[in-house]
């Protein structure tokens, strides 16, 4: 039998046999297109749902931030015009970019002094110190406000009042401590590192070009010259002398100076009272009650907003994301 036999030819020409084969591809393409369309619609719905979820979260965060920022003001409180003790807290490092910055402390002090109901201002201090410049600004402003308004200022030390924090406290009329508080550190330091020996060992060459022979002053990768060291010491001595003058002005005859008083040492609150660096023992409540005579305490402290706290804790990137989220600009999930 030949491979070109007639039955094969007749089967090939049968239209009914070829019809299912032609219709199958068309049905498969239609089903695929339907599945793709449905998947796209489902993805769009999911993206909308996520956007709605994130907008709801942003709304809740905004409401929470608003409550933290203004909720206390919405609650019924005692009027500031009634007699009270004005509180200004100084906590943590003192610096221009810190929560305890001169701008924040001075703003709180001015509000407290200008309130007619404030009988006295209490500085509640728990700080290891910081910038002498920021502390000097606050110290000067306390003296100015006392002269202008005639209100007393008392400093109450909790854990620590050292260095720049004591620089501020020295402007108070009286300083109260706990027996175990840490007080003092009347000194100035300038610290850093020198890497010249290490660089020589690993074969690193420092290439520093300057215009001005002292422009590389205190460069940690260059050797420290005797002239630079002497100049740095003169600067420290100048700032230390300013610190000592502030303490002597503030403490007056109460200060019992010893050769160790201005050496940078820290003492307990009990020893500070004996040395005349503090006046007695007391807490915020006891000073308000027994010294000021106004038990009601109104807090004038300038605090960071929620957004500023987020930026400080999580960085600028996280803060930017939160701002985009609050504006409903969260990227679509697709």
C-alpha positions in Angstrom: 0.0 0.0 0.0 1.3 3.4 -0.9 1.7 6.2 1.6 -0.3 8.4 -0.7 -3.4 6.2 -0.5 -6.8 7.8 -1.1 -8.3 7.5 2.5 -5.6 9.8 3.8 -6.4 12.4 1.2 -10.1 12.3 1.9 -9.6 12.7 5.6 -7.4 15.7 5.1 -10.0 17.4 3.0 -12.8 16.8 5.6 -13.9 20.3 6.9 -15.6 18.7 10.0 -12.3 17.3 11.2 -10.4 20.6 11.0 -13.0 22.7 12.7 -12.2 21.8 16.4 -8.5 22.4 15.8 -9.2 25.9 14.5 -11.6 26.9 17.3 -9.3 25.7 20.2 -6.7 28.4 19.9 -9.3 31.2 19.7 -10.9 30.1 22.9 -7.6 29.8 24.8 -6.6 33.4 23.8 -10.0 34.7 25.0 -9.6 33.0 28.3 -6.1 34.3 28.8 -7.2 37.9 28.0 -10.1 37.6 30.5 -7.7 36.3 33.2 -5.3 39.2 32.5 -8.0 41.8 32.7 -9.4 40.3 35.9 -6.0 40.2 37.4 -5.4 43.8 36.5 -8.7 44.9 38.0 -7.9 42.9 41.2 -4.5 44.6 41.5 -6.0 48.0 41.1 -8.6 47.2 43.8 -5.9 46.0 46.1 -3.8 49.2 45.4 -6.9 51.3 46.2 -7.5 49.4 49.4 -3.8 49.8 50.5 -4.0 53.5 49.7 -7.2 53.8 51.8 -5.5 51.9 54.7 -2.4 54.1 54.7 -4.6 57.3 54.5 -6.6 56.0 57.5 -3.3 55.4 59.3 -2.1 58.8 58.4 -5.3 60.3 59.7 -5.0 58.5 63.0 -1.4 59.6 63.4 -2.4 63.2 62.6 -5.1 63.0 65.2 -2.7 61.5 67.7 -0.1 64.2 67.0 -2.7 66.9 67.3 -3.9 65.5 70.7 -0.3 65.3 72.0 0.4 68.8 70.8 -2.8 70.6 71.7 -4.8 68.1 73.8 -3.6 69.5 77.1 -4.6 72.9 76.1 -8.1 71.7 75.3 -8.6 70.1 78.8 -9.9 72.3 81.6 -6.9 73.6 83.5 -6.2 76.2 86.1 -5.8 79.7 84.7 -2.3 80.9 84.5 -3.4 84.2 85.9 -4.0 82.7 89.3 -1.0 82.5 91.7 1.3 79.6 90.8 4.9 78.5 90.5 6.3 78.7 87.0 8.3 75.6 86.0 11.0 75.5 83.3 12.7 72.2 82.8 16.3 71.8 81.6 17.0 68.2 80.8 19.7 66.4 78.8 22.6 67.9 76.9 22.6 71.7 76.4 23.2 72.6 72.8 21.8 74.6 69.9 20.3 71.5 68.3 19.2 69.8 71.5 15.9 70.0 73.2 17.6 72.0 76.0 18.7 74.8 73.6 19.1 78.4 74.6 16.2 79.5 72.2 13.8 77.0 73.8 14.8 77.8 77.4 14.8 81.5 76.9 11.3 81.4 75.2 10.0 79.4 78.2 11.6 81.9 80.7 10.1 84.9 79.0 6.6 83.4 79.0 7.0 82.5 82.7 8.3 85.9 83.8 5.6 87.8 81.8 2.7 85.8 83.3 1.2 87.9 86.1 0.2 84.8 88.1 3.8 83.4 88.3 5.1 84.1 91.8 8.5 82.7 91.0 10.3 80.7 88.4 11.8 77.3 89.2 14.4 75.7 86.9 14.2 72.0 87.2 17.6 70.7 86.1 18.9 67.3 85.2 21.7 67.8 82.7 25.4 66.9 82.4 26.2 70.2 80.7 27.0 71.1 77.1 27.7 74.3 75.2 29.1 77.2 77.2 27.8 79.6 74.6 24.2 78.3 75.0 24.5 78.3 78.8 25.9 81.9 78.7 22.9 83.1 76.7 20.5 81.6 79.2 22.5 82.9 82.2 22.5 86.5 80.8 18.7 86.3 80.0 17.9 85.1 83.6 19.7 88.1 85.0 17.9 90.5 82.6 14.4 89.0 83.3 15.0 89.1 87.1 15.9 92.8 86.9 13.0 93.6 84.6 10.2 91.7 86.4 11.5 91.4 90.0 10.6 87.8 90.3 12.9 85.3 92.1 14.4 82.3 90.3 15.1 79.0 92.1 17.1 76.1 90.7 16.1 72.5 91.7 18.6 69.8 90.9 17.4 66.2 90.3 20.2 63.8 89.3 22.8 66.1 87.8 23.7 69.7 87.4 27.2 69.8 85.9 29.3 72.1 83.8 27.1 74.2 81.5 24.0 73.2 83.5 25.6 74.7 86.6 26.6 77.7 84.5 22.8 78.3 84.1 21.9 77.5 87.7 24.4 80.0 89.0 22.1 82.8 87.9 19.3 81.5 90.3 18.7 83.2 93.6 18.9 79.9 95.4 19.9 76.3 94.4 18.3 73.3 95.9 19.6 69.7 95.5 19.1 66.2 96.7 21.8 64.8 99.0 22.9 62.4 96.3 22.7 64.9 93.3 25.9 65.4 91.3 26.8 69.1 91.2 29.8 71.1 89.9 32.2 70.3 87.1 33.3 73.9 86.9 35.7 73.5 84.1 36.1 73.4 80.3 37.4 70.7 78.0 38.3 70.4 74.3 38.7 66.8 73.2 39.6 65.0 70.0 41.8 62.3 68.5 45.1 62.2 66.8 45.7 59.6 64.0 49.2 60.6 62.8 51.0 57.5 64.3 48.4 55.1 62.9 48.5 56.7 59.5 52.3 56.2 59.4 51.9 52.5 60.3 49.4 51.8 57.5 51.2 54.0 55.0 48.5 56.7 54.6 49.7 60.2 53.6 47.8 63.2 54.7 47.5 65.9 52.0 46.2 69.1 53.6 46.4 72.4 51.7 45.6 75.7 53.5 45.7 79.4 52.9 46.8 80.7 56.2 49.4 79.0 58.3 47.0 78.1 61.1 44.0 77.1 59.1 44.7 73.4 59.9 44.5 74.1 63.6 43.4 71.0 65.5 43.3 68.9 62.4 43.2 65.3 63.8 45.3 63.9 60.9 48.1 66.4 61.3 50.7 66.6 64.1 49.9 69.0 66.9 52.4 71.8 67.1 53.4 73.5 70.4 52.0 76.8 69.1 48.6 75.3 68.3 48.5 73.5 71.7 49.3 76.8 73.5 46.6 78.6 71.6 44.0 76.0 72.4 44.9 76.2 76.1 44.5 80.0 76.0 41.0 79.6 74.6 40.1 77.1 77.3 41.5 79.3 80.0 39.5 82.3 78.7 36.2 80.3 78.8 37.1 78.8 82.2 37.7 82.3 83.6 34.3 83.4 82.3 32.7 80.4 84.0 34.4 81.2 87.3 33.3 84.8 87.1 29.7 83.7 86.5 29.7 81.4 89.5 31.3 84.0 91.8 28.7 86.6 90.7 25.8 84.2 91.3 26.9 82.7 94.6 28.5 85.7 96.1 29.6 85.4 99.7 27.8 82.0 100.1 30.6 80.4 98.0 33.3 78.8 100.2 36.2 78.6 97.7 38.9 76.0 98.0 41.8 75.1 95.7 39.5 72.4 94.2 36.4 74.5 93.6 37.1 75.4 90.0 39.1 72.4 88.9 36.3 70.5 87.2 35.5 68.1 90.0 31.9 67.0 90.7 30.5 66.7 94.2 27.4 65.2 95.8 24.5 67.5 96.7 25.4 67.3 100.4 29.0 68.3 99.7 27.8 71.1 97.4 25.7 72.6 100.2 28.8 72.6 102.5 30.9 74.3 99.8 28.3 76.9 99.1 27.6 75.7 95.5 24.0 75.0 96.7 21.8 76.4 99.4 19.9 73.5 100.7 17.9 70.3 100.1 14.6 70.4 98.3 12.4 69.0 95.4 10.2 70.8 93.0 7.1 70.3 95.2 8.8 71.3 98.4 10.2 74.5 96.9 6.8 75.4 95.3 5.1 74.8 98.6 7.6 76.0 101.2 9.7 78.6 99.4 7.5 80.1 96.7 4.3 79.6 98.7 2.3 78.6 95.6 1.7 74.9 95.4 0.1 75.0 92.0 2.7 74.4 89.3 2.4 75.5 85.7 4.9 74.1 83.2 6.2 76.6 80.7 8.8 74.3 79.2 9.1 74.5 75.4 9.0 70.9 74.2 9.6 69.3 70.8 6.6 68.5 68.6 5.8 64.9 67.6 7.3 65.5 64.1 10.5 66.8 65.6 10.8 63.8 67.9 10.2 61.5 64.9 12.9 63.3 62.9 15.3 63.0 65.8 14.7 59.3 66.5 14.2 57.9 63.1 16.0 60.3 60.9 15.0 62.6 58.1 14.1 59.8 55.7 11.4 58.4 58.0 10.1 61.9 58.7 9.8 62.6 55.0 7.9 59.4 54.5 5.5 60.3 57.2 4.9 63.7 55.6 4.2 62.1 52.3 1.9 59.7 54.0 0.0 62.5 55.7 -0.5 64.2 52.4 -1.9 61.0 50.8 1.1 60.7 48.5 2.1 57.2 49.6 3.3 55.3 46.5 0.8 52.9 45.0 1.5 49.2 45.7 1.9 48.0 42.1 
